[in-house]
Amino acid sequence: MSEIARENAELARRLWDAASQGDPRPMLAFDPKIIWKTYGHGPNAGECHGIDQVLQYLARTNEAVDDMRSELIDIQSSERGATILYRYIVTRGPKRLDTRFALCLTIEGGVVVRADAVPFEDEANDAFWRVD
């Protein structure tokens, strides 16, 4: 593994650990012009441009659920970035989603310039977020 790939893995691990503890400081590793894309067809799918939109998106997501929990599965890295594989368990009213996501981070110079959140089960994810 190259030194850059190792640094990218370490950055992804720090981001995960801090986010898991509710620490907002990891956002300092995000480029102010970051692009965050959540894949799918539900109301949570789409792109955010810039750190302010990303923070608003994450806050809205957190406020829209009764309980949210994530469990780290693995972190893979390369010289271009890192991918965080995780289990995502969330409830909202009678609805429950237990699925896996890949958060693909594009990292340039130690800064996250793009994040792509990709659900493994599109239909289940879309159904959970759909407003009935």
N, C-alpha and C positions, 0 to 999 in steps of 0.2 A: 504494500500500500504506500502510495506517495505521501510526502509530508502534507501537501495541500488536501488530499483526501482525508488524512487523519485529522487535520484541523477542521475540516467540514463536518466530520463525524462528531468531534468534540463540541462544536458550536450547536449542532442539532441536539445533542444530549443536554447541553446547558439550557437550551430553549425549552425542551421537554420538561426537564426537572423544575425549572422556574415556573412554567405555565401550570404544571401539576400542583404547585404550592400556592397558586394565585399571585405570584410575583410579576408585576408588570414590567420590570426592568429588561426582560428579554426583547421587548419591543425596540430597545436601543440598537439591537442588531439588525433591525429592518431598515432598508433604504426608505427615506421619506417619500419616495415615489413608487414604492412597492406595488406590484400587481398581485392581488389575491383572487384566485378563481376557484369557485366551488362548483364541481360538475354535478349534473343531474337536470331534472326538468321541474322540480318542485319550487316553491317560493324562496327557498334558501339558495338556489342555484344562481350563479352569475358572477360578475367580476366587480371587484372593488379596486379603485385607483387611489393610491396614497395612504399614508398611515392613518389619517383621520377616518377615512371611510372604512378601513380594516377594523379599527377599534370600535366604530359604531356597529359594524356587522357582527363582530364577536359579542358585543354587549347585547344586541337585539336577540341573537341566538341564545345566549344565556338566560335572558329574561323570558323567553318564549317557552321554557321548559320547567318542569317541576323538579327534576333531578337529572344531573349529567355527570358521567364518570367515564374516564378513559384509562386504558391499560396499555402500556407499551409492549409491543411484540418484538420489534427489532429496529435497528437503524442501519441503513446501508449508505455508503458514501462513495463519491468519485471526486475527480478534480473539478467538476462542474457544479457539485452540490451534494445534497443528502436527501434521503427518503426516510421518513419516519412512518413505520407501519404500526398501527394501533387498533385496539378494540374500542368501540364507541358504544356506550350504553346510556340511553336517555329515555326519560318518560315525560309524558305530557297528558294529563288526564288519564283516560283508560289506555292510551297508546303507549307502546314500548318498542324501542328499536335497539337491537343488539347486533351490531355489524362491525365490519372492519373497514378502515380507511387507510389510504396512503397519502401522506402529506409530502409532496415533492417540492423541495426547496432548491431554487437556483441561487447559488452563492457566488458573489464576485468580490474578491478582496476582503473576505471576512464579513460581508454584509449580505443579508437576504434581499434579493431584488425581485424575486417572484416566488409565490407559494401556490401550488395547485393541490386542492383537497379533492381526492378521488375516492368515492365510495365503491366498495367491492360489490355491493348489491344495490344497483340503481333503483329498481322498482320498490324495494322495501324502504329505502331512504326517502324516495319521492312520496310514497304513501304516508309515511310518518309525518312529513312536513306539510302535506296537503291539508288545507283548512276545509273541513266538511261542512 
